[in-house]
Amino acid sequence: MPTTIEKLVLIEKITDRIANRYEAVRVMAKEARRLNSLIIRGAQADADFKPTTAALNRVIDDKVKYEYVEREEMPDEMFTEDEK
């Protein structure tokens, strides 16, 4: 079945929301894991629900909030001795 152009997601749609494409992948992956855990815990979802696709659409629709935490703002106990 050929993919129609409407189903293609252009990277520009994603980078409009999150400037760094690699950070966007991390944000989408974390959101997909969150959605999947809701389904595992019993949330209702359609039979054809795909957490990865839903996470992608939520990022594009600006429904996922995230923030950068600078290393200086993180407590020292989050790091191993080698990372300090």
Secondary structure as GFF3:
##gff-version 3
##sequence-region A 1 84
A	DSSP	three_ten_helix	5	7	.	.	.	ID=ss1
A	DSSP	alpha_helix	11	15	.	.	.	ID=ss2
A	DSSP	alpha_helix	21	40	.	.	.	ID=ss3
A	DSSP	alpha_helix	51	60	.	.	.	ID=ss4
A	DSSP	three_ten_helix	71	73	.	.	.	ID=ss5
A	DSSP	three_ten_helix	76	78	.	.	.	ID=ss6
###
